[in-house]
């Protein structure tokens, strides 16, 4: 807030003229404890700016389930709301209105609860309550889990439109915060609203999972002493989802924590998969069918391949893919020099990948399953695949390590499948291709290894042949360089000379 932007004791008016000095002192002393937050600097600066605004603000906070949206808002404001209301999942209009009425009575501090029959009446009551607050300070109104409020035929969005346009927007002291995990609803009904809320959203904050740097900081704050390699292994299981990280026990090893969460009786994440998708999407079965298909193919699937595997097509498939991408579950990649025709969809959610690989269909009664399985070939293969994905979601760190952060680049993959008539060539692929505007193309090889990786003669020959094939197929005469990403780097040897640049795990932990 304003207090974060200035030093204690300065006159806040030079930073934020519309906020009183006493309000500034209150925000500085009571509102926000920065130690609570990891990796949310950008979002906090945005909230600071919102609170210093000289107009009313309509703010939406959105992002996937468990990413910490409610935590951010409640702890930033220390629950000092003029009014707050939480949607009630799978409850009809009457139940939602009854809870709203009760919330109003609690803020009014009155025993009598008014019976409401519509959201228009509910917002009228909210206006009446806010008007009774005799202060010039900002009034923060927080609606959490808003998609759950919008029940069938409730006309909630229409009432919200009228509330904002006829009342809140005509003031300069309202901060209306709408929060929800169902990203598709938040985008369709609020951001892309073509009715009364068209272009009315003044601020958008999209909350993403932590990156490796932020996970490391979070764990350090919780007194974990895990190294880069262990944190990457953890990231492969739960990604950077703050809620999942909050369940870890620093008295246990990484392997013991995974067993405790997933494989022991009563594990806190045993039922998370079904809860996750059903909470985010209506008709979740179709979404689950698609992510399951994607989990089986490490390099991703084209749209036509998804149609073949799931029998979902047309507008329905388009909508599902769009919503999955909005919620950070999938990511799209183009093939090198084929931006649209050969777009690949790849599952991005680490938790979902782990679920399909080791939990679904796992009938073992071994409550120490992960401790026993962690050194098996199955886990080793999964780690190799997942480490590629770790690198894909840390492209900015990779570019920084290569010294090309300020250079325009295009990122793609490359997969070559020879024609049936081409008996002289084998199929080939490149994990990651970074094409720079200065005509340098990085062919990036990604390997997960618990020690320095050694390039053997056979491996050297394969990389060399792949580069030659890539150059031939794509008509590239120069500028091709091999880049290697592996946790501990490459061991010295004569075959290392092929590699132009190498990136170790520590670089993936850099700030963006």
Secondary structure, DSSP 4 states (H G I P E B T S, - for coil): -HHHHS-TTS-GGGT-TTS-HHHHHHIIIII--GGG-SS-HHHHHHHHHHHT-SS-EEEEEE-STTSSHHHHHHHHTTT--SEEEE--TT--HHHHHHHHHHHHHHHHT-S------SHHHHHHHHHHHHHT---SS-EEEEEESHHHH--TT--HHHHHHHHHHHTGGG-SSEEEEEEES-HHHIIIIIIT--STTTTT--EEEE-----HHHHHHHHHHTT----HHHHHHHHHHHTT-HHHHHT--TTS-HHHHHIIIIISTT-TTTTHHHHHHHHH-TTHHHHHHHHHHHHT-TT-EEHHHHHHHH---HHHHHHHHHHHHHTTSEEEEPBTTBTTTT-EEEE--HHHHHIIIIITT-----TTHHHHHTTSHHHHHHHHHHHHHHHHTTHHHHHHHTT-TTS-EEEEEEEE---TT-TT---EEEEEEEEETTS-EEEEEE---SS-B---HHHHHHHHHHHHHHHHHHT--S-EEEEEE-TT-BPPSGGGGGEEEEE-HHHHTS--
